[in-house]
Amino acid sequence: MEEITDVCEGLGFRDIKIVKTDIVPFLYHKIIRPNIPGNLTDIGYDLADEVDRLLLKLPWFSEYCAHLDIYLKK
């Protein structure tokens, strides 16, 4: 994230906020959820949470499998 911050500063951005989030909830909301019928949405949330919880136990997962939200302001 330090490298991303350096690049953004080099482009003239001063107000830089980078938020690292787990990839499973991101994928669930962007790819899977739109395809789940409305009456099954709660089951989908529970499943995504459980998969996320299990994957976070893997030592490499949280280091290499993340989604970055980058907020920039000049």
C-alpha positions as CSV (number, residue, x, y, z in Angstrom):
1,M,0.0,0.0,0.0
2,E,3.0,2.3,0.5
3,E,3.9,1.9,-3.1
4,I,0.4,2.9,-4.2
5,T,0.5,5.9,-1.9
6,D,3.8,7.0,-3.4
7,V,2.4,6.7,-7.0
8,C,-0.7,8.7,-6.0
9,E,1.4,11.4,-4.4
10,G,3.6,11.5,-7.5
11,L,0.4,12.2,-9.5
12,G,-0.5,15.2,-7.3
13,F,-3.0,13.6,-4.9
14,R,-2.6,14.7,-1.2
15,D,-5.7,13.3,0.5
16,I,-5.1,9.5,0.0
17,K,-7.1,6.8,1.8
18,I,-6.6,3.1,1.1
19,V,-8.9,0.6,2.7
20,K,-8.1,-3.1,2.5
21,T,-11.0,-5.4,2.6
22,D,-11.5,-9.2,2.2
23,I,-12.1,-10.4,-1.3
24,V,-14.9,-12.8,-0.5
25,P,-17.5,-10.2,0.6
26,F,-16.5,-8.0,-2.4
27,L,-17.0,-10.9,-4.9
28,Y,-20.2,-11.9,-3.2
29,H,-21.7,-8.4,-3.5
30,K,-20.4,-7.8,-7.1
31,I,-20.8,-11.2,-8.7
32,I,-22.8,-13.7,-6.7
33,R,-25.5,-11.6,-4.9
34,P,-27.1,-10.2,-8.1
35,N,-27.9,-13.7,-9.2
36,I,-29.5,-14.9,-6.0
37,P,-33.3,-14.8,-5.7
38,G,-34.5,-12.2,-3.2
39,N,-35.9,-14.8,-0.8
40,L,-32.5,-16.5,-0.5
41,T,-30.3,-13.4,0.1
42,D,-29.9,-14.0,3.9
43,I,-28.6,-17.5,3.2
44,G,-26.1,-16.0,0.7
45,Y,-24.9,-13.5,3.3
46,D,-24.4,-16.3,5.9
47,L,-22.5,-18.4,3.4
48,A,-20.3,-15.6,2.3
49,D,-19.5,-14.8,5.9
50,E,-18.6,-18.4,6.7
51,V,-16.4,-18.8,3.6
52,D,-14.6,-15.6,4.5
53,R,-14.1,-16.7,8.1
54,L,-12.6,-20.0,6.9
55,L,-10.3,-18.5,4.3
56,L,-9.0,-15.9,6.7
57,K,-7.5,-18.8,8.8
58,L,-5.1,-19.5,5.9
59,P,-1.9,-17.6,6.6
60,W,-1.4,-16.4,3.0
61,F,-5.0,-15.5,2.2
62,S,-5.3,-12.1,3.9
63,E,-1.9,-11.0,2.6
64,Y,-2.5,-11.8,-1.1
65,C,-6.3,-11.9,-1.5
66,A,-7.7,-8.5,-0.8
67,H,-9.7,-5.8,-2.4
68,L,-8.4,-2.2,-2.1
69,D,-10.7,0.7,-2.0
70,I,-8.7,3.8,-2.9
71,Y,-10.1,7.3,-2.3
72,L,-8.1,10.2,-3.8
73,K,-8.5,14.0,-3.6
74,K,-6.4,16.7,-5.1
